[in-house]
């Protein structure tokens, strides 16, 4: 993972990216971009009803607070971009998970897919796909350059 944060990284809001998937109840998921998170998480309430996940793979996770959360298991999610389908393991969390987004993209995703995060240009580059961070004014669409 490479991170370019030389200029405009000091801001008060959190950075997100919206990515299409056929497993969510809206057809897309809004993820918090978190270079400090070790794993990927997705809320069960953001997923299609009836989606099955591997409940034997529960783990305890800890965020910035001292509280621990137990995940409900894991699920293989396919993220869809105009030129690529990317499948990755996500840990499923319940609605009590204190995050306003559908999930969190963490280090294991960034490293495995050799992602470059450019905070100056507000882009994420993964192979031949370049995704734009969500804007403050429009967080309803996935924005792709390619």
C-alpha positions as CSV (number, residue, x, y, z in Angstrom):
1,X,0.0,0.0,0.0
2,X,1.2,3.5,-0.9
3,X,-0.2,6.6,0.7
4,X,0.3,10.1,-0.7
5,X,-0.8,12.6,2.0
6,X,1.5,15.5,1.4
7,X,-0.9,18.3,0.9
8,X,-4.6,18.4,1.7
9,X,-4.8,15.6,4.2
10,X,-5.6,17.8,7.2
11,X,-9.4,18.0,7.1
12,X,-12.2,17.6,9.6
13,X,-14.3,15.0,7.8
14,X,-13.6,11.3,7.2
15,X,-12.9,10.0,3.7
16,X,-15.1,7.4,2.1
17,X,-15.5,5.6,-1.2
18,X,-18.7,4.1,-2.6
19,X,-18.3,0.8,-4.5
20,X,-21.0,-1.2,-6.3
21,X,-21.8,-4.8,-5.2
22,X,-24.6,-7.2,-5.9
23,X,-24.6,-8.3,-2.2
24,X,-26.0,-5.1,-0.7
25,X,-29.6,-4.1,-0.3
26,X,-28.9,-0.8,-2.3
27,X,-26.5,-2.2,-4.9
28,X,-23.6,-0.3,-3.4
29,X,-21.7,0.1,-0.1
30,X,-20.1,3.2,1.4
31,X,-16.8,2.4,3.0
32,X,-14.7,4.4,5.4
33,X,-11.1,4.5,4.1
34,X,-9.1,3.5,7.1
35,X,-5.3,2.9,6.6
36,X,-5.0,2.0,10.3
37,X,-7.7,-0.7,10.4
38,X,-6.3,-4.2,10.1
39,X,-9.3,-5.9,8.6
40,X,-12.4,-5.2,6.5
41,X,-15.8,-5.0,8.1
42,X,-19.3,-4.7,6.7
43,X,-22.6,-4.2,8.6
44,X,-25.1,-7.0,8.3
45,X,-27.9,-4.4,8.0
46,X,-26.3,-3.2,4.7
47,X,-26.4,-6.6,3.1
48,X,-29.2,-8.3,1.2
49,X,-31.5,-10.2,3.5
50,X,-30.8,-13.9,3.4
51,X,-27.1,-13.4,2.7
52,X,-25.2,-16.2,4.5
53,X,-21.9,-15.7,6.2
54,X,-19.5,-18.1,7.9
55,X,-20.5,-17.7,11.5
56,X,-17.7,-20.0,12.8
57,X,-15.2,-17.3,12.0
58,X,-16.1,-14.8,14.7
59,X,-13.4,-12.6,16.1
60,X,-13.2,-9.7,18.7
61,X,-12.3,-6.4,17.2
62,X,-11.4,-3.1,18.9
63,X,-11.7,0.4,17.4
64,X,-10.5,3.7,18.7
65,X,-12.4,3.3,21.9
66,X,-11.6,0.7,24.6
67,X,-14.7,-1.3,23.7
68,X,-14.5,-4.7,22.0
69,X,-17.1,-6.0,19.4
70,X,-17.6,-9.6,18.4
71,X,-18.0,-10.1,14.7
72,X,-20.8,-12.4,13.5
73,X,-18.5,-14.2,11.0
74,X,-17.1,-13.6,7.6
75,X,-18.4,-13.2,4.1
76,X,-16.8,-13.2,0.6
77,X,-18.0,-9.9,-1.0
78,X,-17.4,-9.1,-4.7
79,X,-16.8,-5.4,-5.3
80,X,-17.7,-4.2,-8.8
81,X,-15.9,-1.6,-10.8
82,X,-16.3,-0.9,-14.6
83,X,-13.3,-3.1,-15.5
84,X,-12.8,-5.4,-12.6
85,X,-14.5,-7.6,-10.0
86,X,-12.6,-7.9,-6.8
87,X,-13.5,-10.5,-4.2
88,X,-12.3,-10.2,-0.6
89,X,-13.2,-11.6,2.9
90,X,-15.1,-9.1,5.1
91,X,-15.9,-9.5,8.7
92,X,-19.6,-9.1,9.4
93,X,-20.6,-6.8,12.3
94,X,-24.1,-6.1,13.8
95,X,-26.0,-2.9,13.9
96,X,-24.4,-2.1,17.3
97,X,-21.1,-1.4,15.5
98,X,-20.6,2.3,16.0
99,X,-19.8,3.4,12.5
100,X,-22.2,5.4,10.3
101,X,-20.9,3.8,7.1
102,X,-21.7,0.4,5.5
103,X,-18.2,-0.8,6.3
104,X,-14.5,-0.1,6.6
105,X,-11.8,-0.9,4.1
106,X,-8.6,-1.7,6.0
107,X,-5.0,-2.7,5.6
108,X,-5.5,-6.3,4.4
109,X,-7.4,-5.0,1.3
110,X,-4.9,-2.2,0.6
111,X,-1.9,-4.5,0.8
112,X,-3.3,-7.6,-1.0
113,X,-4.5,-5.5,-4.0
114,X,-1.5,-3.2,-4.0
115,X,-3.6,-0.1,-3.7
116,X,-2.3,3.4,-3.9
117,X,-4.3,6.0,-1.9
118,X,-3.7,9.5,-3.0
119,X,-5.1,12.0,-0.6
120,X,-4.0,15.0,-2.7
121,X,-5.9,13.9,-5.7
122,X,-8.6,12.1,-3.6
123,X,-8.2,8.9,-5.6
124,X,-7.6,5.2,-4.9
125,X,-5.7,3.3,-7.6
126,X,-6.1,-0.5,-7.8
127,X,-4.5,-2.1,-10.9
128,X,-6.2,-0.4,-13.9
129,X,-9.0,1.1,-11.8
130,X,-9.0,4.6,-10.3
131,X,-11.8,5.4,-7.9
132,X,-12.5,8.8,-6.5
133,X,-13.2,9.4,-2.9
134,X,-16.9,10.4,-2.2
135,X,-17.5,14.1,-2.3
136,X,-19.1,15.9,0.6
137,X,-22.0,17.1,-1.7
138,X,-22.8,13.7,-3.4
139,X,-22.3,10.5,-1.5
140,X,-24.8,8.5,-3.5
141,X,-22.9,7.3,-6.5
142,X,-19.7,5.4,-7.1
143,X,-17.3,7.6,-9.0
144,X,-14.8,6.0,-11.4
145,X,-12.2,7.6,-13.7
146,X,-11.7,4.5,-15.8
